Amino acid sequence: MKLSTSRENLLAPLQQIVGVIERRQTLPILGNVLLKLHSGYLEFTGTDLEVQLITRIAVESTDEGSITVSARKLLELCRLLPERSPVAIDCREERFHLQSGRSRFVLATMPAENYPEFDTGAADRRLMLPSRVLRRAMEKTLFAMGLQDVRYYLNGLLFEVEGDTIRTIASDGHRLALFEDDAAPLGVESAQAIIPRKGALELCRLLGDDDTPVAIELSSNSVRILINELCFASKLIEGRYPDYRRVMPSQTTRKVLADKGGLKSALTRISVLSSEKFRGVVVEIEAGALRLRTQNPEHEEGEEEIPIELEGEPFSVGFNAFYLLEAVNNIESDEVSLSFADANSSCLVEDRDDRRFRYIVMPVRL
């Protein structure tokens, strides 16, 4: 297995692949990248048995073969080589030989036939989306996913297709983020898939902010995403996601309109003195003003006040400042809308100019 290429040609796919490879592995071979050389292309495969990534580059070679080698060691060597330097690779006697100018390295290998297969199953639904649409949908909701929650279905992102509408939903039980957008005819009546946390984060990292077509293939237990020369696959979380529609308030009796920058700054400052465990703040709302109060176990206190527009009666309610701040951070307009069904209900956070994004933050008792 011999080939020639450039340092930059190797670096890009290795940087993509290493994201799915865990540093600590149950199987040593899972710390390696699988390299397959055939038809003038070098194919890279990395997996942790939950997520898999495959990509390829064109190289100068008429040879064929396959081998596995440490992904992080190979990446680090390529990263430290001089820019635009040529690279020659030769695998012989169960060793991986890499040469660039006067630099020579020999790495240990493992047989390619021992690399575990990743079964995605036969796809029964397929749709196409522009890369920027899928990336935006994921960026606006990923932050609300659960982290090691016993309700395993919350440790992922719900991707839903209904007619020509796509949705992404994430929740950790204390807050919920929803993106909803009408796309071009998708050719799929309805579909749901819960993508695990790691898979969702890696996929979002790989997506570009352009109109590159992205093919999404869904099977009963996995999702496969095709982006140009890159193939991303992930196992799905089994189970039924909670009905997020029940969390959305059907009607609101109180509505607050606030300057996003002012509210963001006030929440950031007040959270400094909030309890590290609960991050609780009291939100007092009256005509013309929103007041934030907090007190921690050391009896330190903080208070912030910003001007607002209020529709409805004055009231006060408690929230986790961090959850409220993350929702506000994802608003893009200069003004943020906060809606409440009653004085003790959850808060619906919306972008004044773009209603595709909606965030629910549950109240806390203080």
FENBEL-V870101 format. One record per pair of residues at least 12 apart in sequence whose ideal C-beta (glycine too) atoms are under 6 Angstrom apart, sorted by the first residue. I is the first residue (numbers start at 1). GAP is how many residues later the second one is. D is the distance in Angstrom with one decimal. If there is no record, write none. Layout:
BEGIN
i->I gap->GAP d->D
i->I gap->GAP d->D
END
This chain:
BEGIN
i->1 gap->36 d->5.3
i->1 gap->62 d->5.7
i->1 gap->64 d->3.2
i->1 gap->90 d->4.1
i->2 gap->61 d->4.9
i->2 gap->88 d->4.9
i->3 gap->34 d->5.9
i->3 gap->56 d->4.5
i->3 gap->58 d->3.8
i->3 gap->86 d->5.2
i->4 gap->56 d->4.4
i->4 gap->84 d->5.2
i->5 gap->54 d->4.5
i->5 gap->82 d->5.6
i->7 gap->71 d->5.7
i->7 gap->74 d->4.7
i->7 gap->78 d->4.8
i->7 gap->80 d->5.6
i->9 gap->48 d->5.2
i->10 gap->68 d->4.9
i->11 gap->67 d->4.9
i->13 gap->31 d->4.7
i->13 gap->42 d->4.7
i->13 gap->44 d->5.8
i->14 gap->61 d->4.3
i->16 gap->39 d->5.9
i->17 gap->16 d->5.4
i->17 gap->27 d->5.1
i->17 gap->29 d->3.9
i->17 gap->36 d->5.6
i->18 gap->53 d->5.2
i->18 gap->57 d->5.4
i->19 gap->183 d->5.3
i->20 gap->26 d->5.0
i->20 gap->28 d->5.9
i->20 gap->31 d->4.7
i->20 gap->33 d->4.9
i->20 gap->182 d->5.7
i->21 gap->25 d->4.9
i->21 gap->50 d->5.0
i->22 gap->26 d->5.0
i->29 gap->81 d->5.0
i->29 gap->85 d->5.7
i->29 gap->86 d->6.0
i->32 gap->36 d->3.8
i->32 gap->37 d->5.7
i->32 gap->38 d->5.8
i->32 gap->78 d->5.8
i->33 gap->13 d->5.3
i->33 gap->38 d->4.0
i->34 gap->34 d->5.0
i->34 gap->78 d->6.0
i->34 gap->81 d->4.7
i->35 gap->32 d->5.5
i->36 gap->30 d->4.4
i->37 gap->27 d->5.7
i->37 gap->28 d->5.3
i->38 gap->26 d->4.8
i->41 gap->15 d->4.7
i->41 gap->17 d->5.9
i->42 gap->15 d->5.5
i->42 gap->17 d->4.8
i->43 gap->13 d->4.3
i->47 gap->71 d->5.3
i->50 gap->185 d->5.2
i->51 gap->147 d->5.9
i->51 gap->148 d->4.7
i->51 gap->151 d->5.9
i->51 gap->183 d->4.8
i->52 gap->66 d->4.3
i->52 gap->181 d->4.5
i->53 gap->179 d->5.5
i->54 gap->177 d->4.3
i->55 gap->174 d->5.6
i->55 gap->175 d->4.6
i->56 gap->173 d->5.5
i->66 gap->46 d->3.7
i->67 gap->24 d->4.9
i->67 gap->42 d->5.1
i->67 gap->45 d->5.6
i->68 gap->42 d->4.7
i->68 gap->44 d->5.7
i->68 gap->47 d->5.5
i->69 gap->27 d->4.6
i->69 gap->38 d->5.2
i->69 gap->40 d->5.3
i->77 gap->28 d->5.8
i->81 gap->19 d->5.2
i->85 gap->15 d->4.9
i->87 gap->13 d->4.9
i->94 gap->15 d->5.6
i->96 gap->13 d->5.1
i->120 gap->102 d->4.4
i->120 gap->104 d->5.3
i->120 gap->113 d->5.0
i->121 gap->98 d->3.9
i->121 gap->100 d->5.6
i->121 gap->101 d->5.6
i->122 gap->97 d->6.0
i->123 gap->94 d->3.7
i->123 gap->96 d->5.1
i->125 gap->63 d->5.2
i->125 gap->66 d->5.1
i->125 gap->93 d->4.4
i->126 gap->91 d->5.1
i->127 gap->59 d->4.4
i->127 gap->61 d->5.0
i->127 gap->89 d->5.2
i->128 gap->85 d->5.4
i->128 gap->87 d->5.7
i->129 gap->85 d->5.2
i->130 gap->81 d->4.6
i->131 gap->76 d->5.0
i->131 gap->77 d->4.8
i->131 gap->79 d->5.8
i->131 gap->81 d->4.3
i->131 gap->83 d->5.1
i->132 gap->77 d->5.0
i->132 gap->78 d->5.8
i->134 gap->73 d->5.8
i->134 gap->80 d->5.7
i->135 gap->72 d->3.8
i->137 gap->31 d->4.4
i->137 gap->42 d->4.4
i->138 gap->30 d->5.9
i->138 gap->66 d->4.3
i->140 gap->39 d->4.8
i->140 gap->190 d->5.6
i->140 gap->217 d->5.1
i->141 gap->27 d->4.6
i->141 gap->29 d->4.4
i->141 gap->36 d->4.1
i->141 gap->38 d->5.3
i->142 gap->58 d->6.0
i->143 gap->183 d->5.4
i->144 gap->26 d->4.1
i->144 gap->27 d->5.7
i->144 gap->31 d->5.3
i->144 gap->33 d->3.9
i->145 gap->12 d->6.0
i->145 gap->25 d->4.5
i->145 gap->52 d->5.3
i->146 gap->26 d->4.0
i->153 gap->41 d->5.7
i->153 gap->84 d->5.6
i->153 gap->86 d->4.3
i->153 gap->88 d->5.5
i->154 gap->17 d->6.0
i->154 gap->18 d->5.9
i->155 gap->42 d->5.2
i->156 gap->38 d->4.5
i->156 gap->39 d->5.5
i->156 gap->40 d->4.8
i->156 gap->41 d->5.7
i->156 gap->81 d->4.7
i->157 gap->13 d->5.2
i->157 gap->38 d->4.9
i->157 gap->43 d->4.1
i->158 gap->36 d->5.5
i->158 gap->83 d->4.7
i->159 gap->34 d->4.9
i->160 gap->32 d->5.1
i->161 gap->25 d->6.0
i->161 gap->27 d->5.1
i->161 gap->30 d->4.5
i->162 gap->28 d->5.3
i->164 gap->18 d->5.6
i->164 gap->19 d->5.9
i->164 gap->21 d->5.7
i->164 gap->22 d->5.8
i->165 gap->17 d->5.5
i->166 gap->15 d->5.8
i->166 gap->17 d->5.4
i->167 gap->13 d->4.9
i->169 gap->75 d->5.0
i->174 gap->188 d->5.3
i->175 gap->148 d->4.8
i->175 gap->186 d->4.9
i->176 gap->71 d->5.5
i->176 gap->184 d->4.2
i->177 gap->182 d->5.3
i->178 gap->180 d->4.8
i->179 gap->177 d->6.0
i->179 gap->178 d->5.7
i->180 gap->176 d->5.6
i->181 gap->175 d->5.2
i->191 gap->27 d->5.7
i->193 gap->25 d->5.6
i->193 gap->30 d->5.4
i->193 gap->43 d->5.3
i->194 gap->42 d->5.8
i->194 gap->43 d->4.0
i->194 gap->47 d->5.8
i->195 gap->39 d->5.7
i->196 gap->41 d->5.7
i->199 gap->35 d->3.4
i->203 gap->29 d->5.7
i->214 gap->13 d->5.4
i->221 gap->15 d->5.6
i->222 gap->13 d->5.4
i->222 gap->14 d->5.8
i->247 gap->113 d->5.4
i->249 gap->92 d->4.4
i->249 gap->99 d->5.8
i->252 gap->87 d->4.0
i->252 gap->88 d->5.9
i->252 gap->89 d->5.4
i->253 gap->59 d->5.3
i->254 gap->58 d->3.5
i->254 gap->86 d->4.3
i->255 gap->56 d->4.3
i->255 gap->84 d->4.9
i->256 gap->52 d->5.2
i->256 gap->54 d->5.7
i->256 gap->82 d->4.2
i->257 gap->52 d->4.2
i->257 gap->78 d->5.8
i->257 gap->80 d->5.8
i->258 gap->50 d->4.6
i->258 gap->78 d->5.6
i->260 gap->71 d->5.5
i->260 gap->74 d->5.8
i->260 gap->76 d->4.7
i->262 gap->44 d->4.5
i->263 gap->43 d->6.0
i->263 gap->65 d->5.7
i->264 gap->64 d->5.3
i->266 gap->26 d->5.7
i->266 gap->38 d->3.9
i->266 gap->40 d->5.3
i->267 gap->54 d->5.5
i->267 gap->58 d->4.4
i->270 gap->22 d->4.7
i->270 gap->24 d->5.4
i->270 gap->32 d->5.0
i->270 gap->34 d->5.0
i->271 gap->50 d->4.1
i->273 gap->21 d->5.5
i->273 gap->23 d->5.7
i->273 gap->27 d->5.1
i->273 gap->29 d->4.0
i->274 gap->20 d->4.5
i->274 gap->47 d->5.2
i->275 gap->21 d->5.0
i->279 gap->41 d->4.8
i->279 gap->42 d->4.8
i->279 gap->43 d->4.6
i->280 gap->38 d->5.6
i->280 gap->84 d->5.5
i->280 gap->86 d->4.7
i->281 gap->13 d->4.6
i->281 gap->40 d->4.5
i->282 gap->34 d->6.0
i->282 gap->36 d->5.4
i->282 gap->84 d->5.8
i->283 gap->34 d->5.4
i->283 gap->36 d->5.8
i->284 gap->32 d->4.3
i->285 gap->29 d->5.9
i->285 gap->30 d->5.8
i->286 gap->28 d->4.0
i->287 gap->23 d->5.4
i->289 gap->16 d->5.6
i->290 gap->16 d->5.4
i->290 gap->18 d->4.6
i->291 gap->14 d->4.8
i->292 gap->12 d->4.3
i->315 gap->28 d->3.8
i->317 gap->46 d->5.1
i->318 gap->45 d->5.7
i->318 gap->46 d->4.8
i->318 gap->48 d->3.9
i->319 gap->42 d->5.9
i->320 gap->44 d->5.8
i->323 gap->38 d->5.0
i->324 gap->37 d->5.3
i->327 gap->22 d->4.3
i->327 gap->32 d->3.8
i->327 gap->34 d->5.8
i->331 gap->20 d->4.8
i->332 gap->19 d->5.9
i->333 gap->18 d->5.1
i->333 gap->19 d->4.8
i->333 gap->20 d->4.2
i->335 gap->17 d->4.6
i->337 gap->13 d->4.5
i->337 gap->15 d->5.3
i->346 gap->14 d->5.2
i->346 gap->16 d->4.9
i->347 gap->14 d->4.7
i->348 gap->12 d->6.0
END
